[in-house]
């Protein structure tokens, strides 16, 4: 009976282990389907849902940090030939950025909208006042000089007098550089410039003049209701699926999202495509690593090393050479900036050609400070931590008969760089953990708990079987051993007392 009970126990345990293993394995596709159905309900941009409300007005605080370059030797540059600019960074000057979608239209699985952005200065987070002054490239002078390159010689000689009163470098406040200032000298020649170049001159000049409390056009994106893999993908911008600024169809194409929303299930093989009107083009980011922030696993994506590599080296970037290729690290966006000589780069010329870095004293590229990052939760595709970093520069080339340009030729002059960021707060992390992470962890816990328990029972059963086999082998070995007879000689017993005879 004991043997039968032992065998029955082993059989029952083995059967139970197989059941748990099969059940846990069978639940893998079931739970995956449950998760997918849950995400299909929560992630698409459907009017009235929390995802839609958060997309329409992001709950995470967004900050717009501006760092400006003060030219320490501006007067020397303007008075002597071939002087290397020497700059020092000032800032950050921090603004709270508010984003809000409006003019929303929903139809056929798409959403069309405009996005208004407004900026409010935050003194307590800033390293100075908006009234701080510094020497910086003079926007109107630089723009006029660039247009003079195509003007007849007599007009260039005439316009040269303009730069005597409006030099290439000028002392301006932080607020004037960023948001704009009136230039009385431009007002004097406004009519002439408009006549010569058929150009409308703005009332004020500033890097972000006219961009506070405004939008950059109409976006039409996929809502993801029918297909989550297309969530947030831009179908058109201002009614077009491409931009006219570049030389090849590939470079002109609008790809990806606006960088704030992506489809779910992102992994190390995923490339995140982004369209940015700030740089007038699409780009992609690549997986760098996975790390944990506030107990949430995030995938970090960064721009590839060859993002701004010159087209002379990377043929895929040839279409961005307008009209010619600049050194690596620089992107000429003059065509989408009303032909102003604006060149973009990563901050402090990070990943640029060493010659570009060496052309300005005082720049110190640093990966941790100057690289754009996107931290995405891989299952949901939600962007929980982001820092978009970009530098704005002017490109100066020599213009014959224009004296100031003879001092500076083929020189990139950094003006400012910005860090537009939204970092994961503890409140947002706790909410995400409660509403998304914990339910997913519960499902995974049940699934893998069953598999682990089944594996434990299976191993335990194998050990029982092994123990039973070993014990049985020992008993069989004992039964097979022969009984050994004694080979000792017979013992003679001697008695001290004689045995009496029988009568």
C-alpha positions in Angstrom: 0.0 0.0 0.0 2.9 2.4 0.8 4.4 1.8 -2.6 1.1 2.5 -4.3 0.5 5.7 -2.3 4.0 6.9 -3.1 3.5 6.3 -6.8 0.1 7.9 -6.7 1.5 11.0 -5.0 4.3 11.3 -7.6 1.8 10.9 -10.4 -0.5 13.4 -9.0 2.3 16.0 -8.4 3.6 15.4 -12.0 0.1 15.9 -13.4 -0.4 19.1 -11.4 3.0 20.5 -12.5 2.1 19.9 -16.2 -1.3 21.5 -15.7 0.2 24.6 -14.1 2.9 24.9 -16.8 0.3 24.5 -19.6 -2.1 26.9 -18.0 0.7 29.5 -17.5 1.9 29.1 -21.1 -1.7 29.2 -22.4 -2.3 32.4 -20.6 0.5 34.2 -22.5 -1.5 34.9 -25.7 -4.6 35.4 -23.6 -3.0 38.1 -21.4 -1.4 39.6 -24.5 -4.8 39.9 -26.0 -6.2 41.4 -22.8 -3.3 44.0 -22.7 -3.8 44.8 -26.4 -7.6 45.3 -25.9 -6.9 47.5 -22.9 -4.5 49.6 -24.8 -6.9 49.8 -27.7 -9.4 51.4 -25.4 -7.0 53.7 -23.5 -4.5 55.0 -26.1 -6.5 56.1 -29.2 -7.3 59.8 -29.4 -11.1 59.5 -29.0 -12.9 62.6 -27.8 -13.8 62.5 -24.1 -11.2 60.0 -23.1 -8.3 60.8 -20.7 -5.8 60.2 -23.5 -7.5 62.7 -25.7 -7.7 65.3 -22.9 -4.0 64.8 -22.0 -3.0 65.1 -25.7 -5.1 68.3 -26.1 -3.6 70.0 -23.1 -0.5 68.1 -21.6 -0.6 67.8 -17.8 3.2 67.6 -17.5 4.9 71.0 -17.0 6.9 72.0 -20.0 9.9 74.4 -19.8 11.6 76.3 -22.5 15.1 77.0 -21.4 17.1 79.5 -23.5 20.9 79.9 -23.4 22.5 82.9 -25.2 26.0 83.5 -26.4 27.6 86.8 -25.4 30.4 87.8 -27.8 33.3 89.0 -25.6 35.4 90.3 -28.6 32.6 91.7 -30.8 34.2 95.1 -31.3 37.5 93.5 -32.2 35.8 91.2 -34.8 34.3 94.3 -36.4 37.5 96.2 -36.6 40.1 93.6 -37.6 40.2 90.8 -40.2 40.2 87.1 -39.3 39.4 87.4 -35.6 38.1 84.2 -34.1 34.9 84.9 -32.2 35.0 84.3 -28.4 31.7 83.7 -26.7 30.5 82.9 -23.2 27.2 81.2 -22.5 24.5 83.1 -20.5 21.5 81.4 -19.0 19.3 79.5 -18.7 16.5 82.0 -19.1 13.5 79.8 -18.3 10.0 80.1 -19.6 7.0 78.0 -18.7 5.5 76.7 -22.0 1.8 76.1 -22.4 0.5 74.0 -25.2 -3.1 73.8 -26.2 -4.8 72.3 -29.3 -7.6 74.2 -30.8 -9.7 74.3 -34.1 -10.0 70.5 -33.7 -11.8 68.5 -36.4 -12.4 64.7 -36.1 -13.3 62.7 -39.2 -12.6 59.4 -40.8 -10.1 58.3 -38.1 -8.1 61.5 -38.3 -7.8 64.6 -36.2 -7.0 68.0 -37.7 -5.9 70.8 -35.3 -3.8 73.8 -34.5 -1.5 74.0 -31.5 -1.1 77.3 -29.7 2.1 77.8 -27.7 2.6 80.5 -25.2 5.6 81.4 -22.9 5.8 82.9 -19.5 9.1 84.0 -18.0 10.0 82.1 -14.7 12.5 84.3 -12.8 13.0 81.9 -9.9 14.2 79.2 -12.3 16.3 81.5 -14.4 20.0 82.5 -14.1 19.4 86.2 -14.8 16.8 88.7 -15.9 15.3 89.3 -19.3 16.9 92.8 -19.1 20.4 91.3 -19.1 22.4 92.8 -22.0 25.0 91.1 -24.2 26.7 91.5 -27.6 25.1 89.4 -30.2 24.8 89.1 -34.0 22.5 91.9 -35.2 19.6 90.1 -36.9 18.5 92.9 -39.4 22.1 93.7 -40.4 22.9 90.0 -41.0 19.7 89.5 -43.0 20.3 92.6 -45.1 23.9 91.5 -45.8 22.7 88.1 -47.0 20.3 89.7 -49.4 23.0 92.0 -50.8 24.9 89.0 -52.1 22.4 88.9 -55.0 22.2 92.7 -55.5 24.0 94.7 -58.3 27.3 96.2 -57.3 26.0 99.8 -57.2 23.3 98.8 -54.7 25.8 97.0 -52.6 28.0 100.1 -52.5 25.0 102.3 -51.6 23.8 99.9 -48.9 27.3 99.6 -47.4 26.6 102.9 -45.6 23.8 101.2 -43.7 26.3 99.1 -41.8 28.2 102.1 -40.5 25.2 102.9 -38.2 23.9 99.3 -37.8 26.9 97.0 -37.3 27.0 93.2 -37.5 27.2 92.9 -33.6 24.9 94.9 -31.3 24.3 95.2 -27.6 20.7 93.9 -26.9 18.7 92.6 -23.9 17.8 89.0 -23.6 14.1 89.9 -24.2 15.0 91.8 -27.4 17.1 89.0 -28.8 14.4 86.4 -28.1 11.1 88.2 -28.6 12.1 91.1 -30.9 13.1 94.8 -31.0 12.5 97.8 -33.3 15.4 98.9 -35.4 15.2 102.6 -36.4 18.0 102.2 -39.0 16.0 99.6 -40.8 13.0 101.9 -40.8 15.0 104.4 -42.7 15.8 102.0 -45.5 12.7 99.9 -45.3 11.2 101.2 -48.6 14.5 100.7 -50.5 14.9 97.1 -49.3 11.3 96.2 -50.2 11.8 97.7 -53.6 15.2 96.1 -54.3 14.4 92.6 -52.9 10.6 92.5 -53.1 10.7 91.6 -49.4 8.3 92.5 -46.6 10.2 93.8 -43.7 8.8 93.0 -40.2 8.2 95.7 -37.6 10.5 94.0 -35.2 13.4 91.5 -35.3 13.9 88.6 -32.9 14.7 84.9 -33.0 11.2 84.0 -31.8 9.4 87.2 -32.9 5.8 86.6 -33.5 5.9 83.0 -32.0 4.5 83.7 -28.5 0.8 82.7 -28.2 0.7 81.6 -31.9 0.6 78.3 -33.8 2.7 76.9 -36.7 -0.2 75.6 -38.9 -2.7 72.9 -39.3 -1.7 69.3 -38.5 -3.7 66.2 -39.5 -2.8 63.0 -37.7 -4.0 59.5 -37.4 -6.2 59.0 -34.2 -5.1 55.3 -33.9 -8.7 54.1 -33.3 -8.6 51.6 -36.2 -4.9 50.8 -36.1 -2.8 51.6 -33.0 0.4 51.2 -35.1 -0.5 54.5 -36.8 -1.3 56.5 -33.6 -0.1 60.1 -33.9 1.4 59.7 -37.3 1.1 62.9 -39.3 -0.8 62.6 -42.5 -0.3 66.3 -43.5 0.9 69.6 -42.4 -0.9 72.7 -43.8 -2.6 70.3 -46.2 0.6 68.8 -47.6 2.5 65.5 -47.0 5.8 67.0 -47.9 7.8 70.3 -47.5 9.2 72.2 -50.4 12.5 73.3 -48.9 14.8 70.4 -49.8 16.2 68.9 -53.0 15.0 65.2 -53.0 11.6 63.6 -52.4 13.0 61.6 -49.5 14.2 64.7 -47.7 11.0 66.6 -48.4 8.7 63.8 -47.0 6.9 64.3 -43.7 7.4 61.2 -41.5 6.3 60.2 -38.1 4.6 62.1 -35.3 5.3 65.5 -33.7 7.5 63.8 -31.1 4.9 63.9 -28.2 3.0 60.7 -29.0 4.0 57.4 -30.6 2.4 54.0 -31.2 2.8 51.3 -28.5 5.2 48.4 -28.4 8.5 50.2 -28.9 11.7 48.2 -28.6 15.4 48.4 -29.3 14.8 47.8 -33.0 12.3 50.6 -33.3 13.2 53.9 -35.0 11.0 56.9 -33.9 10.3 59.2 -36.7 9.5 62.9 -35.9 8.5 65.9 -38.0 9.5 69.3 -36.5 8.4 72.5 -38.1 11.3 74.2 -36.1 13.8 72.5 -38.4 11.5 72.3 -41.4 12.1 68.6 -41.9 11.6 65.1 -40.5 14.2 63.1 -38.6 14.5 59.8 -36.8 15.9 58.7 -33.5 17.5 55.4 -32.6 17.4 53.2 -29.4 20.2 53.9 -27.0 19.4 52.1 -23.8 16.8 51.1 -21.3 16.9 52.5 -17.7 14.5 53.0 -14.8 13.1 56.4 -13.8 10.8 56.7 -10.7 10.4 52.9 -10.9 9.3 52.9 -14.5 11.3 51.2 -17.2 11.9 53.6 -20.1 13.6 53.2 -23.5 15.8 56.1 -24.4 16.0 57.2 -28.1 18.5 59.7 -29.4 19.3 61.2 -32.9 21.8 59.2 -34.9 25.4 60.3 -35.1 24.9 61.1 -38.8 21.8 63.3 -38.4 23.5 66.4 -39.6 26.5 64.8 -41.4 27.3 66.7 -44.6 25.9 65.3 -47.8 29.4 65.1 -49.2 30.0 62.3 -46.6 26.5 60.8 -46.2 24.7 60.6 -49.6 21.3 60.4 -47.8 21.8 63.9 -46.6 22.6 65.3 -50.0 19.1 66.6 -50.4 19.6 69.0 -47.5 22.5 70.8 -49.2 20.8 74.1 -50.2 22.4 75.3 -52.3 25.6 73.6 -51.3 26.7 71.3 -48.5 27.9 72.8 -45.3 30.3 71.1 -42.9 29.0 68.2 -40.8 26.8 69.3 -37.9 25.1 72.2 -39.7 21.7 72.4 -41.4 21.0 75.4 -43.6 17.3 76.3 -43.1 17.3 79.6 -44.9 14.7 78.5 -47.4 12.1 78.0 -44.7 13.2 81.2 -42.9 12.4 83.7 -45.6 16.0 83.4 -46.9 17.5 84.7 -43.7 21.0 83.0 -43.3 19.8 80.7 -40.4 21.8 77.6 -39.8 20.8 75.0 -37.2 23.0 72.7 -35.2 23.0 70.8 -31.9 24.0 72.9 -28.9 27.7 74.0 -28.8 28.1 72.3 -32.2 27.8 68.8 -30.6 28.7 66.1 -33.2 29.8 68.8 -35.7 33.0 68.9 -37.7 35.9 69.7 -35.5 36.7 72.7 -37.7 33.3 74.1 -36.9 33.8 73.7 -33.2 37.3 75.3 -33.4 36.0 78.3 -35.3 34.4 79.7 -32.2 36.2 80.0 -28.9 34.1 79.2 -25.8 31.9 76.4 -27.1 32.1 73.1 -25.2 30.0 70.3 -26.7 28.8 67.8 -24.1 26.6 64.7 -24.8 24.7 64.8 -21.5 23.9 68.5 -21.8 23.4 69.0 -25.5 21.9 65.8 -26.9 18.2 65.5 -27.7 16.5 62.7 -25.8 13.2 60.9 -25.9 12.3 58.5 -23.1 9.4 56.2 -24.0 7.6 53.7 -22.0 7.9 50.7 -24.4 4.5 49.0 -23.9 2.3 52.0 -24.2 4.6 54.2 -26.4 4.0 57.2 -24.1 6.7 59.8 -24.0 7.3 60.3 -20.2 10.6 62.3 -20.4 11.9 64.5 -23.2 14.5 67.2 -23.9 14.6 68.7 -27.4 17.8 70.7 -27.8 18.7 72.9 -30.7 21.0 75.7 -31.5 20.3 78.7 -33.8 23.2 80.3 -35.7 23.8 82.8 -38.5 26.0 82.0 -41.4 28.1 84.9 -42.8 29.8 84.9 -46.2 31.9 87.7 -47.8 29.9 90.1 -49.9 31.9 92.2 -52.3 31.7 96.0 -51.7 30.1 95.4 -48.3 32.9 96.2 -45.8 31.7 94.3 -42.6 31.5 91.0 -44.5 35.2 91.4 -45.5 36.0 90.9 -41.8 34.1 87.6 -41.5 33.8 85.0 -44.3 32.2 81.6 -44.1 31.7 81.9 -40.4 29.0 80.3 -38.3 27.9 82.7 -35.5 26.0 81.0 -32.7 23.2 83.1 -31.2 21.4 80.9 -28.7 20.4 77.3 -28.0 17.2 76.0 -26.4 16.3 73.1 -24.3 12.5 72.4 -24.5 11.9 69.8 -21.9 9.2 67.9 -20.0 10.5 65.7 -17.2 8.6 62.9 -15.5 7.2 64.2 -12.2 6.5 62.0 -9.1 2.8 62.7 -9.4 2.7 61.6 -13.1 4.8 58.5 -12.3 2.5 57.5 -9.5 -0.6 57.9 -11.7 1.0 55.9 -14.5 2.0 53.2 -12.1 -1.4 52.9 -10.6 -3.4 53.1 -13.8 -1.1 51.2 -16.2 1.9 49.6 -14.7 0.3 47.8 -11.7 -2.5 46.2 -13.7 0.0 45.0 -16.3 2.3 43.7 -13.5 -0.6 41.8 -11.9 -1.4 40.1 -15.2 2.3 39.2 -15.7 2.5 38.1 -12.1 -0.3 35.6 -12.5 1.0 34.3 -15.8 4.6 33.8 -14.7 3.6 32.8 -11.2 1.7 29.8 -12.7 4.6 28.9 -14.9 7.1 29.2 -12.0 4.9 27.2 -9.6 4.4 24.5 -12.3 8.2 24.4 -12.9 8.7 24.0 -9.2 6.3 21.1 -8.9 7.8 19.5 -12.0 11.3 19.7 -10.5 10.0 18.5 -7.2 8.4 15.5 -8.9 11.6 14.7 -10.7 13.5 14.7 -7.4 10.8 12.4 -5.8 11.1 10.0 -8.8 14.9 10.1 -8.5 14.7 9.5 -4.7 12.3 6.5 -5.3 14.6 5.0 -7.9 17.6 5.3 -5.7 15.9 3.6 -2.7 14.5 0.8 -5.0 18.0 0.2 -6.4 19.4 -0.1 -2.9 16.7 -2.7 -1.8 17.2 -4.7 -5.0 20.9 -4.8 -4.4 20.5 -6.2 -0.9 18.1 -8.9 -2.0 20.5 -10.1 -4.7 23.4 -10.6 -2.3 24.0 -14.5 -1.4 23.8 -15.9 2.2 27.4 -16.9 3.3 27.8 -20.3 5.3 30.3 -20.6 8.2 33.6 -22.4 7.4 34.8 -22.7 11.1 35.9 -26.2 12.3 33.5 -28.0 14.8 34.1 -27.3 18.4 34.8 -30.1 20.9 33.2 -29.6 24.2 35.0 -31.0 27.2 33.2 -31.6 30.5 35.1 -31.4 33.8 32.7 -33.7 35.6 32.3 -37.2 34.1 28.8 -38.2 32.9 27.4 -41.0 35.1 26.5 -44.2 33.4 22.9 -45.2 33.1 21.9 -48.0 35.4 
